[in-house]
C-alpha cells in the first residue's frame, strides 16, 4: 500500500513540476504566450512586452522554442506595439523571423525588425527600407501578407491635397527579397493582396 501511494505521489509531483517548468518558459508553447506568437515546423516564437512598460515605446522579449524546449530569449527595443510576427522559410536553414511593431497615430506606421538564424540561435539583422522613389505618396497605413513564404507589403498612395482617410493615388505593392535585401514591385497577379496575413 505504501509503495503504491509513493508511486502516485511521485507521478503527481512530476506532473506538477513539468507543468510549472513549461509555464515558466522551459517549454513554452503558443498556448501559453501572453503576446503575439507564430510557429513554423518545430520552431515557435512568442513576443511579449514587459509588465509596466507603455504600449507606445520600450522593449519586448522574443522567446524562441524548438519543440517544447526554450532555445533562446532576446530583449529588443521597440518603437510601437508588437502586432505581427512571421516565420519565413529559408532554404536549408531555420526560418527567418520578421517582427512588426506599429506606431500609435494617424498613419500607424510599421517598423520591421528581422531576426536571422545563426549558429545556436537567432540574431537581429538589418532589413532594407523602401527607397525614396518607392515611398512617393506614402503616409503609412501599411498591411502585410505572405504568399508562398514571401513577404508582401501594401499601402495606399496619397496625392497632394488628399486627407488621411481618403487616399486617391491607388495602392502600392512590394515584395521583399532576402537575397538582394531589397523591396521589389509586385507582379500584377499579386496586386490584389490576397494571401495569408
Order of alpha helices (4+ residues) and beta strands (2+ residues): alpha-beta-beta-beta-beta-beta-beta-beta-beta-beta-beta-beta-beta
